[in-house]
């Protein structure tokens, strides 16, 4: 990758001021050493394991978060595989979530103004926690560096679907490395996340207040568009019909969609894994990863707009 291409890659991650994007989603897994091989079998390149640390207040001490991750980086957005590693409040929140199910428990909206998001959440009655300065050490082509993030969260019970938060990347040049955005399955971007609940209209309205974005739909057909990526709200009946799975708990962050630049290569690789999979209309298809990873992954052509993703009602 040329220096100019790398600069373009890094610049693409942050939304314009006043906008949000779908930055990343995270699987919460009890054993990352079991989840990682399954993701690699699905054709993903994973980053090395990285332990997380945080400052709970500005200027405060840097403390171990008790969590660590491996990530799947795309040219637009990424997937995080997060696991508890210690006895901390954050780690124990992960363990409680994993007791419900192993899978996607986190949706992060990318922002360029975390403090403004914090203010909006306060004004809308979400009572956000203090903005957290999150850090993790990682290797780059120039040696070890510290990736830094400003993260805005709410109390765990505020958003029943999971850890729904805002993430401002302060050092994207360390997080997105050229070697990490190339995948055997040809995935290039995170384009949508799918949520399931009994009352999609209520959830869509709540997320509209949470994000400051417009909820679009009627009945049990709702979505929210960010500057890059779509949030879909679906009923259990839709999820049963489309994916042939039975929600074991509600609400549930079902899965997400990824764009790929070669659907033929992607489809062949996924079929050869032997994991459960199926068609989703004429262009898209999905795969159900092993229980060590959880969730459902949809693949779609990269030529499709990140704001066009939909599933049947």
N, C-alpha and C positions, 0 to 999 in steps of 0.2 A: 504494500500500500504506500503510495506516495505521500509526502508530507502534506500536500494540499488535500488529498483524499482523507487523510486522518483528521485534519482540521475540520473538514466538512462533516465527518462522522461525529466528532465531538460536539460541534455546534448544533447538530440536529436534535440533540437530546433535550435541551432546555426549551420550554415553550416561550413564546413572546410574553412580555409583561401583561398581566391581566388575563392570561389564558392558562388552561390546564391541559395536560395530556395524560394518556394512560402510560405511566412510566414503567411499572413492573407489578407482577403478582408473585406470591410466594407460597410454595408448598411447605407446610409444617410436617416434619418427619421425625420419628423417634430415633432412627439410626441412619445417618447419612451414608454410611458405608454400604448399606443395602439399597438405598435409593439411587446413588450415583451410577452403579452399573446398569440399572434399568434405563436411566436417562441416556447413558452412552449407547445402549443397545438401540434406542430410538433414534440414534443418529445425531445426538447433541454433543458439542464440545463443552466441557465444564471447566470453569476456572478452578484453581487450587483452593483448598480449604482456607478460610480466613476467619479468625476469631474477632468478635466485635467488642468495642468498648464505647462508653458514652460519658458525657458530662451532663449531669442532671440539671445544672444551672450554669449560667454564663460565668466563666472564670473558675468554675468548680473543678474538683479533682477528676482526672480521667480514671474511670472505674470499669472493670470487666463487666460486660453486659450479661455474661453467662450463656451466650448464644454464639453460633458461628454459622457460616454459610458456604455453599458453592453455588455459582451462578451460571446461567446460560445467557450469553450476551448476544443481542441482535443489532443490526444496523439501526433499528428503531426499537427501543425498549429492551426489557430482559425478563427472565424468569429467575427467581431466587429459590433455593432449596435451603430452608432454615431449620436448625436443630438445636435443642437445649444442650448446654455443656457444663452448666454449673448450677448452684443453688442461689438464684437471684429472683427478684420479683418478675422480671421479664421472662426468664427461663421457665418459671413455674406457670406463667400465663400460656406459654407454648404447650406445656405438658397438659394443662386443662383442655386446651383446644384439641390436642391430639387424642385425648380420651373420647371426644365426640367423633372424630374421624381423622385419618391421615389424608392430607390433601391440601387444597388451596384454602388458606385462612386469611390472606392479606391481599389488599388492593392498595397500591400506592399511586396517587395522582401526582404527576410531575408538576412542579411549580417554579416560578422565578421569584416568588415573593412569599416566603413561608409566614412571615409576620402578618402580612395582610390576610392570609388564609386563617391564621389564628384569630385575628380580630373579627372576621366574618363569622367564624364558628361561635365566638362569644356572643355576638349580636343575635345569632339565630338560636341561642339557648343550648348549644352543645357542650358548654363548659369544658373547653379543651384543656389538656394538661400543658404545663410549661413546655416551650419549644426545646427539643433535645438536640444536643450536638453529638452526632454519632460518628464514630471513626472506626476504620479497620485498616490494618497493614496489608499490603499486597505487593507482589512483584510486578515490575514493568520491564520493558526492554532496557531501561537505564538503571535498574536496580530497585531496591525496596522503597516504596513510597507510602504515604498515609492518605487514604481516601477519606474525605470529609463530607458530611451531609447535615442539613438542618431538617429535622423531622417534627411534624406536628401530629399529635395523636389525641384521641379522646379516651375516656375511661372504657375498659373492656366491655361493659354492659351497654354502652351507649348505642353502638351499632351491632345489632344481634347477629349480622351476617359474618362478622369477623373483625380483624384489625384493619380498619379503613383509615388511611392516613395520607398526609402530604409529604413529599420528599423534594427538597431542593438540593440538587447536586452542586457542590462547591468545587469539586475537582474531577469533572467528568473525563478529563484527559488520562486519569489513572484507572478509572473504572472500565472504560471502553478501550481495549487493546486489539490491534489488528488480528492477532492470532486467535482471539477468542470469538470473533464474529463469523467464522467460517464453520459450517456444519455439514456433515455428510448427508443430512436429510434436506439440505438446501433452504432451511428456514431463514428468513430475513427480518421479520418484524412481528411484534405483538400488536394485534389489531382489535381484539375484543375480549371481554370477560363476561361470563354467563352466570347469573345468580338465579336461585330458585327459592320461592317463598309462597305462602298461601295467599298473600295479598300483594301482587306486583304493583298495583296502583299506589298503595301506601308507601311501599319501599321506594318507588321512583320519585314520589313527591319528597320524601325524606332526603334522598340523595341529591335532589335538586337544591334543597336548602343547604345541604352540606357542601356542595361544590359551587353553588351560585350559577349553575347551568340549567338549561331548560329540560324538563322531562317531556317526552313526546310519546303519544300513544292514546289508547283507549281500552277499556275493559281490562283484560289481562295481557295486553300487548303493549309494552312500554320499553323505551330505551332512552339513554342520555348520550349525546355526542360530545366528546372532548375535542380539542384541536387536533388530536391524533388518537383515534381509538374510540370504541363504543362500549357502553355498559348496557347489558340486556337484562331485563327482569322477566322471569318466566314462572308459570305455575307448575306444580308437580305433574299435572296431566300432560303438559307440553313436553316436559323432560322425559316422561315415560314413553311417549309416542315417538319422539325424535331419536332418542339415544337407547331406547330399550333397556333402561335401568330404572330401578326403584329407589327413590330418595330414602335413605335410612334415617335421616334427621333433617329437620327444617329449622331455620333457614339454612341453605347450603350454597356455597360458592362452587358451582358445578365444574367449571373449567374455563378454558380460554381458547382463542383462535390465533393462529400464526400464519403469516404469509410465507409462501415459498416461491422461489424463482424457477422451479422445475417440478411441476406436479407429478410427472411420470417417475422421476427419480425418487421423490418423496414417497409416493404410493408404493412403489416396489420395495423400498427399504422397510416401510411400516408393515406391509403384508408379510415380509420374511421374518419379522420378529415373532410371529405367532400370537401376538397380543390381540385381544378382541378389537374389531374395527368394523366400520360400516360406512355406507354412502350417506351423504347429506346433500340432497339435491343432485344436480348434474355436474357441478364443478368441485364441490367440497367433499371431504370425507373426515372421519374422526377415528381416534384410537383411544382405547381405555388402558392406561398404563397399569403395571402391577400394583398390588396393595401397598407395597413399600413406598410408592410415590403418590398414588391416589389421583383423583380428578379425571377429567376428559379433555383431550387435546384435539382441536379441529384444525385442519390444514386447508388453506385456500390459495388461489393464484395471487401472486404478488401484484398483478395488474389491477386487481380489485381494490377500490378505495378502502382505506381503513375505516371509513364512515359508512360503508355499504353493507357491512356484515349483518346478516340476519339469519334467523332460523324460523321454520314454519311455526305458526301459532297453534 
